[in-house]
C-alpha cells in the first residue's frame, strides 16, 4: 500500500537536465509505503525520547508547556532530517509536517485522536472498532462516518486509551478488560466526556473497542430544539407548563435520539426556588439552575465491592429534602421502583427510558422490575398500580427521516381499565405535513 509520494511539490533539487526531452519528462517520484513511513516515524520517536524523554513523561498533556512543545518539534525535525539523509530520501515539506506533527501528538498529546478532538472536528462521539477502523458521529447527525485516513496501530490505540483513562484514575487490564469512565473537563476535552473501553481478547479483534461520547458544553436552549425541528413552539410551551405544574414526566426513546438533551432543556424550566436532586449513571445532564445536587452511581470494584447503585442514590436523595427528582435513565427495576415510590410521595420528577413507543416503555419498566432481584416479587397488578400513581406523562422522541422529533405525548390514565394501564394521546407528530397536532387535553392536575 503506498501512502506518500514525493513528487514535484517536494522541496528537493531537480536532477540535471541534458536535453529538451529530459526537460519535458517529469522528475521521478519517491514513493513511501505505509510500513516505511511508520518505521521512519518510530525512529524519530525513539531519538526524540532519548533526548527529551524525562521531561516528556512529566508533562501535563492537557496543558503542555509551550516551550517544551517547541523543543519536541525541533528535536523531531532534526531527527527526521538525519534519518532521511541516511536513507537517501528527498526532503519534502509535506512529509516533514506530517511526521513532525504525528510525533508531537504521540509524545505530547493523544496521538491519532488529536485529529478528531475539538476544535479540529465537531463530533458528538468517537468510536474505534476492534478491526482498527475509526468512526465519528458529527454533531447533529445520527449516522457514524468512517474516518478512512486514520489507521492507528493496536499499540498506538492502547497508548491513547491509557492516557485517556489516566485522566479518570482508571486503567484497562486483563483483570479489568471493560472500563467505563467519566472524563472531567479539560483543555483537550472542554466539555468532558463519557468513555467506554473493552480490550482484547474480550474485544474480538486486533484493537480495543473504544467509545468517547462528548457532553454538551451548556444547557440546550429552547430555540436550539426548535431550530433542530425536534418539536413545535406550541408543544414546547405545553411541556414547560407541565413542568410548572409539577407533573411527573418520563421521556422515552432509542439510543442517540436526544432523550437526555430534551430532559436537560425541560429541566431548566423547573422553578428556580425548587431544590433538585439529580441522579445519573454516568453524570452528563447540564442544568442551568441554582439549586442542584448531582449524584453519580458507581460500579463495583474487581472484588465486587464499593458499588453505589441508582436505587440507593434515589433512596439517599429522599433524605436530602428534594423538591424535584431527576433520574438520567432507568436501567434497572430497583431504580425504577425507588423513583416511583418517591414520586408517589408527591415529589415531581423527570426521567428517561430506552423504548420505541410509550407502551413499550411501560412494558420495559415491568420487565426490568421482574428481572431485578430486589423487585422480582412485585406482581403485575402492583407494578401497573405503581406506574399510574407515579407517572403523569410519557414523551416519545425518535428519529424520523434522520431528524430527531418528539412523536407523541401521552397521558397515563389515573385508573386501570380492564386491568391495564390506559394511555391517552395528547400530542402526535404527522410526518407527512411535519406538524404537531394536539389531540387531547391534560386531565391530571398537580399543585
VOFIFI-784991 format. One line per field, with one value per residue (C-alpha): x, y, z; residue in three letters. Coordinates in nm, 3 decimals. Example, Ala and Ser with C-alpha at 12.3 -4.5 7.8 and 13.67 -1.06 7.14 Angstrom:
// residues 2
X	[1.230/1.367]
Y	[-0.450/-0.106]
Z	[0.780/0.714]
code	[ALA/SER]
This chain:
// residues 447
X	[0.000/0.151/0.098/0.320/0.453/0.740/0.687/0.735/0.581/0.861/1.145/1.421/1.657/1.559/1.806/2.031/1.867/2.059/1.804/1.463/1.313/1.459/1.315/0.966/0.983/0.852/1.110/1.097/0.883/0.986/0.705/0.700/0.497/0.293/0.543/0.838/0.662/0.583/0.941/1.073/0.821/0.919/1.287/1.215/1.010/1.297/1.551/1.326/1.255/1.627/1.682/1.378/1.217/1.234/1.073/0.806/0.694/0.642/0.448/0.081/-0.090/-0.392/-0.184/0.152/0.438/0.468/0.848/0.863/0.629/0.861/1.164/0.989/0.916/1.276/1.413/1.171/1.261/1.633/1.595/1.379/1.637/1.910/1.706/1.602/1.967/2.076/1.802/1.870/1.507/1.447/1.327/0.960/0.781/0.465/0.649/0.817/0.485/0.311/0.575/0.671/0.305/0.238/0.540/0.445/0.090/0.212/0.456/0.273/-0.092/-0.340/-0.176/-0.411/-0.706/-0.586/-0.726/-1.077/-1.079/-1.217/-1.164/-1.050/-1.371/-1.719/-1.841/-2.058/-1.892/-1.567/-1.553/-1.266/-1.366/-1.171/-1.076/-0.887/-1.134/-1.218/-1.567/-1.726/-2.078/-2.086/-2.286/-2.649/-2.629/-2.722/-2.511/-2.148/-1.897/-1.576/-1.253/-1.064/-0.741/-0.692/-0.548/-0.387/-0.191/-0.307/-0.011/-0.099/-0.465/-0.375/-0.132/-0.402/-0.658/-0.414/-0.363/-0.736/-0.819/-0.535/-0.734/-1.006/-0.759/-0.860/-0.686/-0.784/-0.610/-0.651/-0.817/-1.048/-1.089/-1.404/-1.385/-1.642/-1.517/-1.615/-1.358/-1.354/-1.347/-1.000/-0.825/-0.833/-1.180/-1.352/-1.698/-1.589/-1.680/-1.805/-1.557/-1.615/-1.329/-1.314/-0.972/-0.880/-0.936/-1.280/-1.296/-1.273/-1.008/-0.661/-0.764/-0.958/-1.314/-1.339/-1.633/-1.592/-1.918/-1.884/-2.118/-2.296/-2.099/-2.402/-2.772/-2.970/-3.189/-3.548/-3.450/-3.196/-3.456/-3.692/-3.416/-3.348/-3.716/-3.747/-4.085/-4.309/-4.323/-4.674/-4.572/-4.269/-4.488/-4.722/-4.431/-4.285/-4.630/-4.642/-4.311/-4.453/-4.749/-4.502/-4.609/-4.406/-4.265/-4.075/-3.901/-3.879/-3.660/-3.388/-3.011/-2.896/-3.246/-3.196/-3.368/-3.108/-3.096/-3.473/-3.467/-3.194/-3.393/-3.712/-3.525/-3.415/-3.779/-3.809/-3.883/-3.560/-3.655/-3.703/-3.425/-3.327/-3.165/-3.005/-2.911/-2.725/-2.517/-2.294/-2.339/-2.397/-2.706/-2.637/-2.882/-2.873/-3.029/-2.907/-3.010/-2.890/-2.729/-2.576/-2.515/-2.349/-2.367/-2.053/-1.996/-1.844/-1.469/-1.297/-1.356/-1.727/-1.714/-1.793/-2.085/-2.319/-2.649/-2.903/-3.175/-2.950/-2.892/-3.267/-3.328/-3.045/-3.186/-3.513/-3.322/-3.184/-3.506/-3.563/-3.841/-3.764/-3.603/-3.431/-3.303/-3.088/-3.207/-3.397/-3.195/-3.278/-3.604/-3.485/-3.406/-3.750/-3.925/-3.733/-3.805/-4.175/-4.202/-4.054/-4.284/-4.583/-4.491/-4.568/-4.225/-4.236/-3.974/-3.810/-3.658/-3.574/-3.602/-3.491/-3.808/-3.950/-4.313/-4.494/-4.646/-4.302/-4.174/-4.434/-4.358/-3.987/-4.047/-4.244/-3.979/-3.695/-3.874/-3.934/-3.568/-3.428/-3.370/-3.486/-3.819/-3.886/-4.162/-4.373/-4.678/-4.802/-5.103/-4.887/-4.644/-4.928/-5.068/-4.722/-4.695/-5.032/-4.972/-4.616/-4.626/-4.834/-4.685/-4.467/-4.291/-4.174/-3.878/-3.726/-3.557/-3.796/-3.624/-3.294/-3.430/-3.497/-3.869/-4.100/-4.355/-4.610/-4.705/-4.938/-5.111/-5.134/-5.490/-5.519/-5.702/-5.655/-5.902/-5.963/-5.673/-5.428/-5.265/-5.458/-5.274/-5.445/-5.279/-5.235/-4.997/-4.897/-4.649/-4.766/-4.462/-4.646/-4.700/-4.415/-4.652/-4.761/-5.129/-5.288/-5.545/-5.633/-5.639/-5.449/-5.678/-5.426/-5.351/-5.091/-5.009]
Y	[0.000/0.336/0.628/0.919/1.043/1.289/1.445/1.788/1.960/1.848/2.086/1.871/1.961/1.851/1.616/1.772/1.826/1.739/1.783/1.917/1.571/1.542/1.881/1.773/1.447/1.487/1.415/1.069/1.028/0.861/0.653/0.561/0.265/0.273/0.036/0.259/0.569/0.404/0.282/0.636/0.779/0.525/0.606/0.977/0.895/0.696/0.972/1.245/1.026/0.972/1.348/1.474/1.163/1.254/1.593/1.446/1.180/1.450/1.683/1.774/1.652/1.878/2.190/2.128/2.371/2.575/2.579/2.202/2.162/2.376/2.174/1.848/1.981/2.099/1.767/1.571/1.778/1.735/1.359/1.335/1.521/1.288/0.975/1.099/1.173/0.827/0.664/0.893/1.005/1.355/1.615/1.722/1.989/1.776/1.475/1.697/1.842/1.503/1.320/1.601/1.666/1.295/1.251/1.561/1.434/1.091/1.230/1.538/1.464/1.194/1.072/0.984/1.103/1.465/1.497/1.427/1.644/1.999/2.242/2.033/1.829/1.895/1.550/1.404/1.063/0.892/0.515/0.274/-0.077/-0.397/-0.420/-0.089/0.135/0.478/0.626/0.953/1.087/1.452/1.691/1.697/1.358/1.007/0.819/0.722/0.820/0.630/0.829/0.643/0.840/0.723/0.375/0.359/0.052/-0.159/-0.029/0.335/0.266/0.122/0.407/0.667/0.474/0.451/0.826/0.895/0.663/0.808/1.134/0.944/0.746/0.426/0.169/-0.125/-0.450/-0.822/-0.835/-0.544/-0.557/-0.342/0.011/0.292/0.630/0.993/1.244/1.582/1.899/1.996/2.187/1.883/1.768/2.103/1.953/1.642/1.302/0.953/0.681/0.308/0.068/-0.308/-0.453/-0.782/-1.070/-0.965/-0.728/-0.976/-0.828/-0.679/-0.348/-0.244/-0.118/0.248/0.488/0.852/1.044/1.417/1.604/1.923/2.239/2.418/2.360/2.310/2.615/2.604/2.790/2.518/2.242/2.442/2.504/2.130/2.070/1.845/1.990/2.291/2.606/2.518/2.169/2.302/2.553/2.267/2.066/2.360/2.428/2.064/2.124/2.429/2.216/1.969/1.678/1.358/1.304/1.018/1.065/0.752/0.700/0.494/0.535/0.879/1.017/1.304/1.184/1.343/1.657/1.708/1.631/1.893/2.153/2.085/2.066/2.425/2.533/2.394/2.692/2.849/2.817/2.438/2.208/1.939/1.603/1.483/1.113/0.967/0.679/0.845/1.218/1.412/1.632/2.006/2.220/2.598/2.603/2.749/2.463/2.126/1.835/1.598/1.234/0.966/0.589/0.375/0.018/-0.241/-0.290/-0.600/-0.758/-0.681/-0.409/-0.039/-0.030/0.267/0.189/0.419/0.290/0.355/0.711/0.769/0.650/0.871/1.167/1.135/1.222/1.540/1.744/1.733/1.917/1.750/1.417/1.374/1.030/1.026/0.684/0.399/0.087/-0.133/-0.234/-0.134/0.219/0.245/0.120/0.363/0.653/0.571/0.528/0.876/1.024/0.865/1.058/1.384/1.451/1.564/1.409/1.378/1.056/0.875/0.517/0.331/0.244/0.294/0.368/0.476/0.128/-0.028/0.200/0.061/-0.296/-0.236/-0.095/-0.405/-0.635/-0.456/-0.496/-0.866/-0.921/-0.728/-0.948/-0.674/-0.616/-0.955/-1.042/-0.740/-0.868/-0.736/-0.562/-0.396/-0.274/-0.125/0.046/0.181/0.324/0.500/0.652/0.765/0.888/1.152/1.188/0.992/1.194/0.985/1.105/0.927/0.977/1.045/1.065/1.140/1.420/1.398/1.452/1.434/1.200/1.151/1.286/1.060/1.097/0.799/0.749/0.764/0.431/0.088/-0.001/-0.367/-0.446/-0.248/0.096/0.326/0.583/0.895/1.070/1.445/1.536/1.346/1.421/1.400/1.313/1.388/1.753/1.778/1.927/1.853/1.831/1.848/1.567/1.568/1.779/1.720/1.588/1.518/1.816/1.876/2.178]
Z	[0.000/-0.099/0.130/0.041/-0.293/-0.303/-0.642/-0.798/-0.496/-0.262/-0.176/-0.327/-0.609/-0.959/-1.132/-1.400/-1.739/-2.055/-2.332/-2.426/-2.387/-2.040/-1.954/-2.066/-1.870/-1.512/-1.240/-1.084/-0.773/-0.450/-0.305/0.064/0.174/0.491/0.655/0.564/0.688/1.021/1.054/1.000/1.246/1.512/1.459/1.503/1.813/1.963/1.906/2.049/2.351/2.405/2.401/2.597/2.743/3.114/3.060/2.832/3.079/3.342/3.109/3.156/2.839/2.884/2.949/2.778/2.825/2.501/2.529/2.567/2.269/2.059/2.172/2.080/1.730/1.682/1.805/1.582/1.276/1.343/1.383/1.069/0.857/0.984/0.902/0.556/0.476/0.589/0.380/0.081/0.077/-0.070/0.178/0.147/0.344/0.338/0.480/0.738/0.852/0.862/1.062/1.299/1.383/1.434/1.661/1.862/1.908/2.016/2.269/2.395/2.327/2.234/1.916/1.632/1.840/1.818/1.465/1.596/1.907/1.914/1.758/1.459/1.441/1.580/1.674/1.949/1.954/1.850/1.802/1.747/1.640/1.714/1.345/1.376/1.191/1.334/1.313/1.428/1.467/1.354/1.570/1.461/1.290/1.398/1.144/1.211/0.943/0.867/0.908/0.637/0.672/1.032/1.078/1.423/1.515/1.808/2.012/1.940/2.022/2.363/2.433/2.370/2.575/2.867/2.859/2.844/3.131/3.338/3.350/3.535/3.750/3.574/3.355/3.138/3.227/3.177/3.519/3.429/3.049/3.046/3.181/3.189/3.299/3.310/3.189/3.362/3.159/3.043/2.768/2.539/2.647/2.707/2.761/2.945/2.806/2.880/2.785/2.744/2.667/2.609/2.534/2.360/2.393/2.519/2.221/1.936/1.711/1.696/1.854/2.164/2.130/2.231/2.257/2.358/2.386/2.448/2.680/2.586/2.652/2.800/2.863/2.544/2.486/2.358/2.043/1.968/1.994/1.775/1.521/1.508/1.437/1.741/1.832/1.772/1.980/2.098/2.206/2.390/2.573/2.668/2.814/3.005/3.150/3.258/3.439/3.616/3.725/3.882/3.663/3.666/3.317/3.158/2.822/2.606/2.301/2.138/2.157/2.045/1.988/2.231/2.549/2.775/2.561/2.588/2.961/3.014/2.821/3.019/3.349/3.310/3.344/3.694/3.924/4.042/4.408/4.383/4.506/4.252/4.325/4.001/3.984/3.687/3.552/3.437/3.500/3.177/3.223/3.223/3.420/3.442/3.787/4.119/4.346/4.212/4.395/4.139/4.238/4.026/4.066/4.075/3.953/4.187/4.203/4.068/4.409/4.384/4.649/4.682/4.438/4.459/4.284/4.125/4.357/4.657/4.539/4.489/4.844/4.969/4.777/4.966/5.284/5.127/5.112/4.736/4.562/4.228/4.145/3.808/3.706/3.391/3.272/3.435/3.351/3.649/3.810/4.156/4.034/3.873/4.185/4.407/4.174/4.151/4.526/4.564/4.301/4.468/4.780/4.599/4.452/4.088/3.865/3.526/3.393/3.071/2.947/2.638/2.444/2.094/2.199/2.518/2.550/2.504/2.782/3.023/2.917/2.966/3.313/3.410/3.262/3.441/3.771/3.711/3.620/3.917/4.221/4.460/4.280/4.117/4.364/4.274/4.085/3.753/3.903/4.167/3.903/3.700/4.008/4.082/3.732/3.727/4.069/3.994/3.631/3.456/3.107/2.865/2.594/2.299/2.093/1.793/1.459/1.169/0.830/1.003/1.226/1.598/1.661/1.958/1.802/2.083/2.421/2.616/2.948/3.181/3.300/3.681/3.698/3.543/3.270/3.202/3.428/3.217/3.208/2.976/2.762/2.628/2.334/2.386/2.102/1.788/1.511/1.149/0.931/0.607/0.697/0.952/1.209/1.564/1.650/1.990/2.001/2.370/2.684/3.004/3.279/3.556/3.776/4.043/4.251]
code	[UNK/UNK/UNK/UNK/UNK/UNK/UNK/UNK/UNK/UNK/UNK/UNK/UNK/UNK/UNK/UNK/UNK/UNK/UNK/UNK/UNK/UNK/UNK/UNK/UNK/UNK/UNK/UNK/UNK/UNK/UNK/UNK/UNK/UNK/UNK/UNK/UNK/UNK/UNK/UNK/UNK/UNK/UNK/UNK/UNK/UNK/UNK/UNK/UNK/UNK/UNK/UNK/UNK/UNK/UNK/UNK/UNK/UNK/UNK/UNK/UNK/UNK/UNK/UNK/UNK/UNK/UNK/UNK/UNK/UNK/UNK/UNK/UNK/UNK/UNK/UNK/UNK/UNK/UNK/UNK/UNK/UNK/UNK/UNK/UNK/UNK/UNK/UNK/UNK/UNK/UNK/UNK/UNK/UNK/UNK/UNK/UNK/UNK/UNK/UNK/UNK/UNK/UNK/UNK/UNK/UNK/UNK/UNK/UNK/UNK/UNK/UNK/UNK/UNK/UNK/UNK/UNK/UNK/UNK/UNK/UNK/UNK/UNK/UNK/UNK/UNK/UNK/UNK/UNK/UNK/UNK/UNK/UNK/UNK/UNK/UNK/UNK/UNK/UNK/UNK/UNK/UNK/UNK/UNK/UNK/UNK/UNK/UNK/UNK/UNK/UNK/UNK/UNK/UNK/UNK/UNK/UNK/UNK/UNK/UNK/UNK/UNK/UNK/UNK/UNK/UNK/UNK/UNK/UNK/UNK/UNK/UNK/UNK/UNK/UNK/UNK/UNK/UNK/UNK/UNK/UNK/UNK/UNK/UNK/UNK/UNK/UNK/UNK/UNK/UNK/UNK/UNK/UNK/UNK/UNK/UNK/UNK/UNK/UNK/UNK/UNK/UNK/UNK/UNK/UNK/UNK/UNK/UNK/UNK/UNK/UNK/UNK/UNK/UNK/UNK/UNK/UNK/UNK/UNK/UNK/UNK/UNK/UNK/UNK/UNK/UNK/UNK/UNK/UNK/UNK/UNK/UNK/UNK/UNK/UNK/UNK/UNK/UNK/UNK/UNK/UNK/UNK/UNK/UNK/UNK/UNK/UNK/UNK/UNK/UNK/UNK/UNK/UNK/UNK/UNK/UNK/UNK/UNK/UNK/UNK/UNK/UNK/UNK/UNK/UNK/UNK/UNK/UNK/UNK/UNK/UNK/UNK/UNK/UNK/UNK/UNK/UNK/UNK/UNK/UNK/UNK/UNK/UNK/UNK/UNK/UNK/UNK/UNK/UNK/UNK/UNK/UNK/UNK/UNK/UNK/UNK/UNK/UNK/UNK/UNK/UNK/UNK/UNK/UNK/UNK/UNK/UNK/UNK/UNK/UNK/UNK/UNK/UNK/UNK/UNK/UNK/UNK/UNK/UNK/UNK/UNK/UNK/UNK/UNK/UNK/UNK/UNK/UNK/UNK/UNK/UNK/UNK/UNK/UNK/UNK/UNK/UNK/UNK/UNK/UNK/UNK/UNK/UNK/UNK/UNK/UNK/UNK/UNK/UNK/UNK/UNK/UNK/UNK/UNK/UNK/UNK/UNK/UNK/UNK/UNK/UNK/UNK/UNK/UNK/UNK/UNK/UNK/UNK/UNK/UNK/UNK/UNK/UNK/UNK/UNK/UNK/UNK/UNK/UNK/UNK/UNK/UNK/UNK/UNK/UNK/UNK/UNK/UNK/UNK/UNK/UNK/UNK/UNK/UNK/UNK/UNK/UNK/UNK/UNK/UNK/UNK/UNK/UNK/UNK/UNK/UNK/UNK/UNK/UNK/UNK/UNK/UNK/UNK/UNK/UNK/UNK/UNK/UNK/UNK/UNK/UNK/UNK/UNK/UNK/UNK/UNK/UNK/UNK/UNK/UNK/UNK/UNK/UNK/UNK/UNK/UNK/UNK/UNK/UNK/UNK/UNK/UNK/UNK/UNK/UNK/UNK/UNK]
